[in-house]
Amino acid sequence: MTKEVNVKIPDEAIINKIIVIRDYKVMIDKDLAELYGITTKRLNEQVKRNISRFPKDFMFQVTTSEKEKIIVQFDHLASLKFSPTLPYVFTEHGAVMLASIINSEKAIEVNIQVVRVFIQMRQALTDNTELRLIIEELRKKTDNNTKNIEVVFQYFDELLDKKDKVKPRTQIGYKIGKK
């Protein structure tokens, strides 16, 4: 029988720990360890023992320049400045895989929450993409309408120019009163 831990971390706290590196949305080992209630060293030990579960699209180590950018951009990661090792980062799939190697109830519950946050972010991105497509379609229609209006005004201008250039016609026919 398992104990129910029922850990609830605000979604915003998890969202604030998701960063983008190499076009991947990732979480740093330090942040995941903190969320799971274990040390970063313990997390990385478990990962190294199960390294075959973590291909490059699940987890990778940041470069020195990436580490420096992270430290500058994210205040909560300032302590990485003093770390002699380069941190590992985990994609959504890597975070899911962590749950299979870190066997604590808290880690499992937090992991489920992390995955849900990643899903929410992906859904928000999808919704955003749909909105962008709709806006682009409207922009194209507006551009076409603007071009059509310009063409109509060009025709009006041409008609006015022709009207100005036309000589008054002499009337033909019977003229009354002249002999």
C-alpha distance (Angstrom), angle and dihedral (degrees) to the residues before:
residue distance angle dihedral
M1 . . .
T2 3.80 . .
K3 3.76 126.0 .
E4 3.75 118.0 -119.4
V5 3.78 109.1 -124.7
N6 3.82 100.3 177.6
V7 3.78 100.7 -164.0
K8 3.81 115.9 -175.1
I9 3.76 119.3 -170.5
P10 3.80 117.1 178.3
D11 3.81 110.8 -102.0
E12 3.80 89.1 -128.7
A13 3.82 89.7 61.0
I14 3.79 89.4 56.2
I15 3.82 94.7 41.5
N16 3.82 89.6 53.0
K17 3.80 89.2 56.9
I18 3.81 94.5 53.9
I19 3.79 111.6 94.4
V20 3.80 134.8 172.7
I21 3.80 120.1 -115.7
R22 3.82 124.0 164.2
D23 3.81 88.9 -6.0
Y24 3.83 91.1 -58.7
K25 3.78 124.7 117.3
V26 3.80 101.7 -131.0
M27 3.77 144.8 165.7
I28 3.80 122.4 -137.5
D29 3.80 118.8 -119.1
K30 3.82 90.7 -118.8
D31 3.82 92.4 56.8
L32 3.81 93.9 45.5
A33 3.80 91.6 48.4
E34 3.79 89.8 50.8
L35 3.81 91.6 50.0
Y36 3.82 91.7 47.8
G37 3.79 92.5 48.2
I38 3.81 96.1 -118.5
T39 3.79 134.4 106.8
T40 3.78 121.2 -91.7
K41 3.79 88.0 -121.6
R42 3.82 91.6 56.8
L43 3.82 91.9 47.1
N44 3.79 92.2 51.2
E45 3.83 91.7 45.8
Q46 3.80 90.0 55.8
V47 3.80 91.0 47.3
K48 3.82 92.1 50.6
R49 3.81 90.6 49.6
N50 3.81 88.7 53.3
I51 3.81 99.8 32.3
S52 3.82 93.2 140.5
R53 3.83 87.9 69.0
F54 3.80 91.6 60.8
P55 3.81 114.8 66.6
K56 3.81 118.7 179.6
D57 3.80 93.2 -89.6
F58 3.84 89.5 56.2
M59 3.80 99.0 43.9
F60 3.79 139.7 -0.6
Q61 3.78 139.2 167.4
V62 3.79 117.4 -109.9
T63 3.78 121.4 -123.5
T64 3.80 123.5 -117.4
S65 3.82 92.0 -102.6
E66 3.83 91.2 48.3
K67 3.81 89.4 50.2
E68 3.82 90.7 52.0
K69 3.82 91.3 50.2
I70 3.80 90.9 48.7
I71 3.80 91.9 51.5
V72 3.81 91.3 50.7
Q73 3.81 96.0 44.4
F74 3.80 101.0 42.2
D75 3.79 119.3 49.4
H76 3.80 94.4 -164.6
L77 3.82 89.4 61.7
A78 3.82 95.8 53.7
S79 3.83 90.1 110.3
L80 3.82 88.5 67.7
K81 3.79 86.4 73.4
F82 3.80 89.5 77.0
S83 3.80 96.2 43.0
P84 3.82 113.7 106.0
T85 3.81 91.9 -154.1
L86 3.77 129.0 71.8
P87 3.80 111.7 -116.7
Y88 3.77 125.5 -118.9
V89 3.78 120.1 -127.7
F90 3.79 127.3 -153.2
T91 3.79 128.5 -149.6
E92 3.79 121.1 -145.4
H93 3.81 89.7 -86.1
G94 3.78 91.2 48.1
A95 3.80 90.3 52.3
V96 3.80 89.1 52.4
M97 3.79 90.4 50.0
L98 3.81 90.2 51.7
A99 3.79 89.1 64.0
S100 3.78 89.4 61.7
I101 3.81 93.5 55.5
I102 3.80 102.0 36.3
N103 3.76 104.3 67.7
S104 3.76 106.3 -163.0
E105 3.78 127.0 114.1
K106 3.81 90.7 -128.5
A107 3.80 91.7 52.8
I108 3.79 91.5 50.3
E109 3.81 94.1 49.1
V110 3.80 93.7 44.2
N111 3.79 89.5 46.9
I112 3.79 91.5 54.5
Q113 3.79 88.6 51.3
V114 3.82 91.6 48.2
V115 3.80 90.7 51.9
R116 3.82 90.9 49.3
V117 3.81 90.3 52.0
F118 3.83 90.6 50.9
I119 3.82 88.6 50.2
Q120 3.82 91.3 49.9
M121 3.79 90.2 50.4
R122 3.80 91.7 49.8
Q123 3.82 90.3 48.9
A124 3.80 91.0 49.5
L125 3.80 89.2 50.9
T126 3.81 90.7 49.3
D127 3.81 91.2 49.1
N128 3.80 89.0 47.8
T129 3.80 90.8 50.8
E130 3.80 91.4 51.6
L131 3.81 90.0 51.1
R132 3.80 90.8 49.1
L133 3.80 90.7 52.1
I134 3.81 91.6 50.0
I135 3.82 91.2 48.1
E136 3.81 90.8 48.1
E137 3.80 90.2 50.8
L138 3.82 90.6 50.8
R139 3.80 90.5 47.4
K140 3.80 90.9 53.0
K141 3.80 90.7 49.5
T142 3.81 90.3 48.7
D143 3.81 90.6 49.0
N144 3.81 90.3 50.4
N145 3.80 91.7 47.6
T146 3.81 90.3 49.1
K147 3.81 90.6 51.0
N148 3.81 91.0 48.0
I149 3.81 91.4 50.7
E150 3.82 90.0 49.7
V151 3.82 89.8 51.9
V152 3.82 91.0 50.7
F153 3.81 90.8 51.4
Q154 3.81 90.4 47.9
Y155 3.81 88.9 54.9
F156 3.81 90.5 49.2
D157 3.80 90.2 50.6
E158 3.82 90.9 49.2
L159 3.82 91.3 49.4
L160 3.81 91.2 49.5
D161 3.82 90.3 49.0
K162 3.81 91.0 50.7
K163 3.80 91.3 47.5
D164 3.81 90.5 53.1
K165 3.84 91.5 48.4
V166 3.82 96.1 49.8
K167 3.85 112.5 102.8
P168 3.76 115.9 -132.6
R169 3.77 108.7 -98.1
T170 3.74 121.9 -123.8
Q171 3.70 113.8 -122.2
I172 3.72 118.2 -114.3
G173 3.74 126.6 -157.8
Y174 3.78 137.3 56.9
K175 3.72 118.6 -18.2
I176 3.73 115.5 -153.4
G177 3.74 121.8 -145.4
K178 3.78 99.7 24.4
K179 3.77 123.8 107.5
